[in-house]
Structure formats: C-alpha cells, structure tokens
Amino acid sequence: MALISIDGVPVGKNGISPLTWGCAYGYGLFETILVLGKRPVFLERHLERMRLSASFLQLDMPEEDDCTEWAWRMLRENSVPAGKLKITLLARERIPGEKKIATHTVLSFQPGLPYPESLYETGVAIGLLNQTKNEKSVLVKHKTVNYLENLLGRERAWQNNWFEGIFHNTKGRLCEGTVSNLFIVKDQTIVTPGIREGLLPGVTREIVIKLARKNKLPVRVGKIPEKDLTVAGEVFLTNSLFGILPVTRVGDRTIGDGEPGPLTRSLMDRYKALLTARGYL
C-alpha cells in the first residue's frame, strides 16, 4: 500500500485545497526516486535539481534537510527494501508582494521494483512519436507536475506496443522519451542530445555521461537527427527508476543483433558497480 505525507504529516491529518495553484493549474514540480536497500538513490541530486527549478518558478521550497528527513521518516515507516519515492512540490497561491509562492510538499512511497529484471537481458522496443517538443519552451528543462504532454506520448507508445516513445523537437531532431533520456552508439561513440535540443536533464543521464568519460568511453553531447537512429549500432535509455535500459528494436527495425550491445552492457555494469559502491545494492 502506498504511503503519503503532506509537509511531513501523514495524510488524514493534513490536506490540500483543490483551489491551490498546484492542483488547479499544475503549478509545481516533482521528483521520482528509486529506493534500494531502504535508501533513496541519489536523493541529494534530485533535491538539487528540484531546488534549481523551484528558484526559477519562484516556489518556496523547504530546506533540503527537511525534505531529506521527511523522506527518511517515510522509508523507516515502511519495511519493504525497494520501491519508488515521489516528492511533489505544489504551489499554494500567489500573494501580492511576496517574492516566493508558498508550497505544499507531498511525499509518497510505493513498494516494489517497477521494472522486471528480464528487460535488461531482452531489451525493449521504442518508437518515434508524432509529437513535437518545443526546445525553446521555458519549462522543458523543468520537471513540472503539468505532465500531460508526456502522458499522451506514453499512451501512444503503449498503443503501439512500444515500451517508450521518443519525441522530436521543432527542428525535427530527436530529443527525449516520455519518461527517459535517449542515447545511441554511432561509429563506436556514445551520443545523447544536448539540453538545448529540448529535454529534461535527467539525473541518471548526467551520471551516465560522467561514467563514460571517467572510463575513457567516447561520448558526445549534441544532436541526433532521426536518420542516426536508423543506423545506430546500439541504443539505450536512462531514467532514475530503471537506470540504464537497452533498446533492441526501434519500430519494426532490430538494433544490432537484437541483443544489448557491448558499450551498453559495459555502462550497465559500471552503473551497477557505482550503486554497489554507494551502498544501494
């Protein structure tokens, strides 16, 4: 059963008005964090990203220590070692003269790993969406609770039996998935779209880029025309819940030999080693 708290107080003892800007207009932010070994994975990085976005949106975010304490308290109350922790920051209402908008902080926890281990061996299928992400939008770099565009894309992906759907930007280049960042391997170089291409800079994306560079693996952050995806030798996705997930099919086309490629597996091994070193595994 999911656990939920608002401003550190269990639901039932606290509540949120549906008239708040967060509920009425989708004015807010959220972070989704994997929990392994009863520990929130890279919690500090998620809170830092939320803080930067909160500053941009003029949201009054609680102190990081408070958010951290609320998260740990929720996990202590749950005996399940793995699951999904979500932190949502919702605007209350703009008060004239105030520099920042007061907020509610909602925490929820759902037990269990969200993705089966078999996906890491078989890989997944993805497809290209007939939807455009505006790379010039002031919100594209922020994880706002107004997530309808992504949800519509995800629904279209599922209707086509794809695990994930990939957006184009207004230039026709590939930018990101509905819940993930995109990487391809072309000419033995790992390539991922740059932030200016119109994407949410994922926490796992940043870690994977740093892991690749640390281990002397060729990596380039830039542009991915659609045609590059059709000739890629390897493709993989990243997000905070599944980490690094190999892609073995794009639409009707099989990637490589239909199995996770060597660079993808190398990064998966290194990412798992990092989680182990940090005490999450």
N, C-alpha and C positions, 0 to 999 in steps of 0.2 A: 504494500500500500504506500502511496506517495505521502511524504511528509511535507508540510508547508508552514512557513512562518512569514509574518509581515513585521518589518522593523524589529526583528529579533523576538517577537512574541508569537506563540503558536496560534494558528487560525482557530477561531472560535472565541478567542479573547480579544481579537482585533479585526478590523475590516477596512475596506477601501470603498469610497463612494464611486459609483459608476459615472459621476459627473466630473471626476478629475480628468485633467488633460491626458494623462497616460491611458486611461480607459476610453475616454470619449474620442480622442484624436490620434491615438498611437504615438504619443509624445513620450518616448522613453527608450531605454537600452536594455540589452540582456547579454549574458554570457552563459555558455553551456560548457560544463567542466566534467571531464571523466574522473571518476573516483575508483582508485585501485588500492587494495590493501588498506581500506578505510581512510585513504588520504586523497585530497583533491589535487589532481595532476596539474602542475604549473599554475596554481591558483594565483600567485603573485603577478604573473604575466597577464592573465585575464583581467585582474583588477586594474592593472596599469593601463591596459587598452580601454577599459570602461572609463577610467578617470580622464583620460585624454578626450574621449568622446563626450563625456559629461561636461567638461570645460567648454568644448565647442558649442554644445547645446544649452549652455548656461544652467545646467542642472546641479543642484546642491547635493553632491554625493557624500554619504557618510565616510568617516575616516576609514582608511584601509584596515586598520587594526580592528575596528568594529565589524566590518564585513567578514574579516578572517575569523573573528571569534564566533560570529553567528554561524558561519559555515561549519566550523569545527564542532560547535554545540549540536548542530543538526546531525552531523555524522556520528557523534558519540551516542545520540539517542537511537541510532539505527545499528542493528547488529550485522547487517549484510556488508561484506567487504568491498563490493563493487557496485557501481551504478552511475547515475547521471545527476549531477548537481546543477541547478539553474539559478542564476542570480539575475533578478529583473529590477531595474530602476525606473519607477513610474513618476512622471511629473504630477504634482497636485494641481495647482492653479497659479498663474502669474499674478503677483500682487504688484500694482503700480509702485514704482520707487525702489523695489527690491532688485538687487543686482543678480541674484540667482533665484531659480524656481525651486521651491521646496519639493521634496520627493518622498515616496514610499519605497522601501527596499523589500522585495519579495524573494524568499528563498524556497526552493522546492527540491526534493530528492526522490528519484525513482530508482529502486534497486534493480540489479541485474545488468549484465553486459548487453548493449543494444545491438551488437552485430555478431553473427556466428563466426567461429574460427575458420570454417570451411571457405569463407570468402577470400581469405588471404592465400589459399592454395589454388583456388579455381580462378580467381579474378572476377571482375564484374563487367557488365555491359553498360555503356553510356551512349547517349545520342545528342545530336545538336538540336537545340530548341529554336522555334520560330519566334523568338522574343529577343528584344534588344535591351541591353543595359546601357544607360546613359553615363559614360565615363566622366562627364562634366558635372554631374549632379553633386550637390554639396553633401548629400547623405550617403553616397555609395561606399565611402570608406568607413562608415559607422554601422554598428550592429544594432539597428533600431528595432523596436517592437512592431513597427509597421512593416511586416514581413510578407505581405500578401503577394507581391510580385514573385518572390521566391517560391511561395507555396503553390501558386498557379503553375510555375515551371515544373515543380516537383510532381504535381498531379499529372501534367502532360507526360513527364518521363515515365511514371508508373503505368499510364495508359498504353505506352509503347513497350512495356516490359523492360525498360531500362532501369538500372539501379540509380543513375544520376543523369540529369540533363545539363548541357553546357550552353551558357549564354554567349551571344555575340555582343560587341559594343557597337556604337554608331558608325564606326569605320569598317565594320564587317569582320573584325578580328575576334578571336576567342578571348574571353576574359576570366570567367569563373563558372563553377557549378552552382546549383541552387543551394547547396549546403557545404560546398567544398572548394578548394583551390586546385587548379589543374597544372600538371607537369607532363611534359613529353620528353622523350630522348630522341634526338635527331643528330646524326653524324657523331655519335658517342658523346654528345653534350646534353646535359640536363637543362631544359628550358622551361621557364614559367613566366606568365605575363607579369609585367611591372604594375605597380599600383596605379599609375596614370592610365592604364588600359581600362579601368573601371571595375574594381574588385574590393572586397573586404580583405584587408591584410591579416590572414589567419595566423593564430599563434603557432600552430603546427607548421604552417608554411615557412614562417621565419626560422623555426628550429631546423627544419629540413635543409634550407638553404645554407645555414651555418654549419650543419653537419657535413654537407657535401664539400664545402670549402675547406673545412678543417681536415677532412680526409683526402684532400687533393683530387676530388672528383670534379671534372669540368662542369660548371654550372653558369647559366646566363639568364639574367632577368631582363625581359624585353617584350617583344611582340610575337604572337603566334597567329599567323594567317591560317585560315581554315585548311588550306592545301597542305600545310605542315603536319596537321593531324592525320591526314590520309597517308602520309609516308613515314610517320613516326615508327621507330623500331620498338619503343616501349612507351606506355602511358600509365600514369598513376595519379591518384587523388590524395589530398590530405584534408583532414579536419580533426578537431580535438577529441572526438569520440572514437573514430576508427583509426586514427593515426595515419599510417600510410597504407593505401589500399590499391592493389594492382588492377589495371584495366586490361582485359583481354579481348574486348570487342567494342568497336565503335559503329553503331548502326548495324549493318549487315557485314561489316569488314572485320576479319580476325586480325588482331595485333600480333605481329611476330609469328611464333609457332603456337599461339593460343595459350601460352603459359606465362606467368610472371617472368619478366626479363632479368638479366644478371644485375644491372645497375639498380633496378627496383628492389630486388632481393637484398642487395648489399646495403641499401639505405634502410630497409626494413630491419635488418639485423642490427645496424648501428643505432637505430631509434630504440629498439628493444633494449639494447645494452645501456643506453642512456637512462631509460626508465628504471632499469635494474640498479644502476649506479646511484640514482636519486632515491632509491628505496621504495619505489612504487610497486615493484614486482618481487 
